[in-house]
Amino acid sequence: QVQLVESGGGSVQAGGSLKLSCAASGRTSSGLPRGWFRQAPGKEREFVAGISWGGSSTLYADSVKGRFTIARDNAKNTVYLQMNSLKPEDTAVYFCASGPHLTTIRSAYNYWGQGTQVSVSS
């Protein structure tokens, strides 16, 4: 079992920045690809970014490319999502997930955190 805990959410104005963290614990917690997803009210949960176990491969949704950066520190079992140039449409609950493959497909991730709220005002 893998436990994931997100932190770092909050409220910012458009153009601002936030850095989310996802700390993992449990069996093989550091040896799995990790992804960030988000869910806005009334919308489906969508892929944001993902990173391979070693960090050499990353994926980004088109909507966040050039603004968000995913990184990981396996010594700390932690994955980060640096979010710059935030827009009101980035407002959502952000979830960390872990699974056997680096993919944009939500159902491929086995373990999920509880989420952290990000609110961006105009």
C-alpha positions as CSV (number, residue, x, y, z in Angstrom):
1,Q,0.0,0.0,0.0
2,V,1.1,3.5,-0.8
3,Q,-0.1,6.6,1.1
4,L,0.1,10.0,-0.6
5,V,-0.3,13.3,1.1
6,E,-0.5,16.6,-0.8
7,S,0.3,20.0,0.6
8,G,1.0,23.6,-0.6
9,G,-2.4,24.6,-1.9
10,G,-3.8,28.0,-1.3
11,S,-5.3,31.1,-2.7
12,V,-3.4,33.4,-5.1
13,Q,-4.1,36.1,-7.6
14,A,-3.7,35.6,-11.3
15,G,-0.1,35.6,-12.3
16,G,1.1,34.3,-9.0
17,S,2.8,31.0,-8.1
18,L,2.3,28.1,-5.8
19,K,4.4,24.9,-5.2
20,L,2.6,21.7,-4.4
21,S,4.2,18.8,-2.7
22,C,3.2,15.1,-2.6
23,A,4.8,13.0,0.1
24,A,4.6,9.3,-0.2
25,S,5.0,6.5,2.3
26,G,4.5,2.8,2.3
27,R,5.8,-0.1,0.2
28,T,7.8,0.9,-2.9
29,S,6.5,4.4,-2.6
30,S,9.6,5.9,-4.2
31,G,9.8,3.4,-7.1
32,L,6.7,4.4,-9.0
33,P,5.8,7.1,-11.5
34,R,3.8,9.9,-10.1
35,G,1.2,12.2,-11.5
36,W,-0.8,15.3,-10.7
37,F,-4.4,15.6,-11.6
38,R,-7.0,18.3,-10.9
39,Q,-10.7,18.6,-10.6
40,A,-12.7,21.8,-10.9
41,P,-16.3,21.9,-9.6
42,G,-18.6,20.2,-12.0
43,K,-15.8,18.9,-14.2
44,E,-14.0,15.6,-14.8
45,R,-10.7,15.0,-13.0
46,E,-8.0,15.8,-15.6
47,F,-4.3,15.0,-16.0
48,V,-1.9,17.9,-15.3
49,A,1.6,16.5,-15.2
50,G,3.5,13.2,-14.6
51,I,7.0,12.1,-13.9
52,S,8.8,8.8,-14.2
53,W,10.5,7.1,-11.3
54,G,13.9,8.4,-12.1
55,G,12.6,11.8,-13.2
56,S,14.0,11.6,-16.7
57,S,10.6,11.5,-18.4
58,T,7.8,14.0,-17.9
59,L,4.4,14.6,-19.4
60,Y,2.3,17.8,-19.3
61,A,-1.2,18.7,-20.3
62,D,-1.2,21.3,-23.1
63,S,-3.0,23.8,-20.8
64,V,-0.1,23.9,-18.4
65,K,3.0,23.5,-20.6
66,G,5.5,26.3,-20.0
67,R,3.9,27.3,-16.8
68,F,4.0,24.2,-14.5
69,T,7.0,22.1,-13.7
70,I,7.0,18.6,-12.1
71,A,10.0,17.3,-10.3
72,R,10.8,14.7,-7.7
73,D,13.2,14.0,-4.9
74,N,13.3,10.2,-4.3
75,A,15.5,10.6,-1.2
76,K,12.5,12.4,0.3
77,N,9.8,10.3,-1.5
78,T,8.3,13.6,-2.6
79,V,7.1,14.9,-5.9
80,Y,6.6,18.7,-6.5
81,L,4.5,20.7,-8.9
82,Q,5.8,24.2,-9.4
83,M,2.9,26.3,-10.8
84,N,3.8,29.7,-12.2
85,S,1.7,32.3,-14.1
86,L,-1.5,30.9,-12.6
87,K,-4.8,31.6,-14.2
88,P,-8.3,31.6,-12.7
89,E,-9.0,28.5,-14.8
90,D,-6.3,26.7,-12.9
91,T,-8.6,26.8,-9.8
92,A,-9.3,23.2,-8.8
93,V,-8.6,20.5,-6.2
94,Y,-5.2,19.0,-7.1
95,F,-4.6,15.3,-6.5
96,C,-1.4,13.4,-6.5
97,A,-1.4,9.8,-7.8
98,S,1.0,6.9,-8.2
99,G,0.9,4.0,-10.5
100,P,3.0,1.5,-12.4
101,H,3.3,3.5,-15.6
102,L,3.8,7.1,-16.6
103,T,0.6,8.0,-18.4
104,T,-2.0,10.6,-18.8
105,I,-4.8,8.0,-18.2
106,R,-6.5,8.5,-14.8
107,S,-7.5,4.9,-14.4
108,A,-3.9,3.7,-14.7
109,Y,-3.0,5.2,-11.4
110,N,-3.6,2.9,-8.3
111,Y,-3.0,5.3,-5.4
112,W,-4.4,8.7,-4.8
113,G,-4.0,11.4,-2.2
114,Q,-6.9,13.4,-0.7
115,G,-6.2,16.5,-2.7
116,T,-5.3,20.1,-2.0
117,Q,-7.3,23.2,-3.0
118,V,-5.8,25.8,-5.4
119,S,-7.8,28.9,-5.9
120,V,-6.7,31.6,-8.4
121,S,-8.6,35.0,-8.4
122,S,-8.6,37.4,-11.3
